[in-house]
Amino acid sequence: MKLIELSTTKLASVNLTLNEGKSVVRNYVRINGLIGVRKSLIPSQYHGLLAKAVFGGTTVNESIVWQTDVFDNFPSRLSDLSGDEYDKYKHILTEALNAYAQAFSDAENSVKKLLDAAVTCHSDSSVYCANDRVVITEWGMIPKG
């Protein structure tokens, strides 16, 4: 599958979550590696929950382009869904978050803290849905205001 660009976030509009003094989202490679170690404990339909963060722009105007390869077609934002479709994907999101938490329940405290800081969802507008899957953008950060 090819990568789909989901959205772009200007870093000036968010507060980055820190873990051990480092930006969580800038540790994407490490986080992805930690998830990969326990991938067999996470149901396959929840793989790829965190969108890939690709940094770009200048120091003054830095941004993140969020990408994924888990969808066949361009997905909808959870915030744009309603009724049964919204309920279905909200349930999938909850189940996915629970699966990740369960997969790391017995990990070292430092690993659990990093993943707790990373595997976050602060808004339905940062969750993309299609093909009975969800992907979170803007993880490891909190919108300003």
C-alpha positions in Angstrom: 0.0 0.0 0.0 1.1 3.5 -0.6 1.3 6.3 2.0 -1.7 8.6 2.2 -1.2 12.1 3.6 -4.0 12.7 6.2 -3.3 16.2 7.5 -0.7 18.8 8.4 -0.2 20.3 11.9 1.8 23.5 12.4 3.9 23.0 15.5 3.2 26.6 16.6 -0.5 25.5 17.2 0.3 22.7 19.6 2.1 21.9 22.8 4.3 18.9 22.4 4.0 16.2 25.1 7.3 15.5 26.7 8.7 12.2 28.2 12.0 12.3 30.0 12.5 15.8 28.7 12.1 14.8 25.0 9.3 15.4 22.6 7.2 12.3 22.3 6.3 12.7 18.6 10.0 13.2 17.7 10.5 9.6 19.1 8.3 8.1 16.4 10.9 5.6 15.3 11.5 4.4 18.9 7.8 4.2 19.6 7.1 2.3 16.4 9.9 -0.1 17.4 8.4 -0.7 20.9 5.0 -1.3 19.3 6.6 -3.7 16.8 8.1 -5.8 19.6 4.6 -6.5 21.0 2.7 -6.4 17.7 1.6 -10.0 18.1 -0.3 -9.0 21.2 -2.3 -6.3 19.3 -5.1 -7.5 17.0 -4.1 -6.9 13.4 -7.0 -4.5 12.7 -5.5 -2.1 15.2 -2.0 -2.1 13.7 -0.9 1.3 12.4 -3.0 3.2 15.0 -0.5 6.1 15.1 0.0 8.0 11.9 3.5 8.4 10.7 4.9 11.9 11.6 7.0 13.5 8.9 8.6 16.9 9.9 9.0 19.7 7.4 9.2 23.4 7.0 11.6 25.8 8.6 12.5 26.3 12.3 10.1 29.2 12.5 7.3 27.5 10.5 7.8 23.8 11.3 5.0 21.4 10.7 4.2 17.7 10.7 2.6 15.9 7.8 0.7 12.9 9.1 0.7 9.8 6.9 -0.6 6.3 6.9 -0.7 3.2 4.7 -3.6 1.3 6.4 -6.5 2.6 4.3 -7.5 1.6 0.7 -9.2 4.9 0.1 -9.0 8.3 1.7 -10.7 8.1 5.1 -13.1 10.4 6.9 -12.5 12.2 10.1 -14.3 10.8 13.1 -15.7 14.3 13.8 -17.4 14.3 10.3 -19.3 11.1 11.0 -22.7 10.8 12.7 -25.2 8.2 13.9 -24.3 4.5 13.5 -21.1 5.2 11.5 -19.8 7.5 14.3 -20.7 5.0 17.0 -19.0 2.2 15.0 -15.7 4.0 14.6 -15.7 5.5 18.1 -16.0 1.9 19.4 -13.2 0.8 17.2 -11.0 3.6 18.5 -11.8 2.7 22.1 -11.0 -1.0 21.4 -7.8 -0.1 19.7 -6.6 2.1 22.6 -7.5 -0.6 25.1 -5.6 -3.2 23.0 -2.5 -1.1 23.1 -2.8 -0.5 26.8 -3.2 -4.2 27.4 -0.3 -5.1 25.2 2.0 -2.9 27.3 0.5 -3.6 30.7 3.5 -5.6 31.8 6.2 -3.5 30.2 8.8 -1.6 32.1 7.6 1.7 33.6 9.7 3.8 31.3 8.2 2.1 28.3 4.7 2.4 29.6 5.2 6.1 30.3 6.5 6.8 26.8 3.6 4.9 25.2 1.0 6.5 27.5 2.3 9.9 26.4 2.3 8.8 22.7 -0.9 6.8 22.3 -3.3 9.7 22.9 -6.3 11.1 21.2 -7.4 14.6 22.1 -10.0 15.2 19.5 -12.4 13.3 17.1 -11.0 15.6 14.3 -7.6 13.9 14.7 -8.9 10.4 14.1 -9.3 9.1 10.6 -11.7 6.2 9.8 -12.3 3.8 6.9 -12.2 0.1 6.1 -13.1 -0.7 9.8 -9.8 0.9 10.9 -8.8 4.1 12.7 -5.6 6.1 12.6 -4.7 8.9 15.1 -3.0 12.1 14.0 -1.7 14.7 16.4 -0.8 12.1 18.9 1.9 13.0 21.5 0.7 16.6 21.6 -2.1 18.9 22.9 -3.7 21.6 20.8 -3.1 25.1 22.2 -6.1 26.9 23.6 
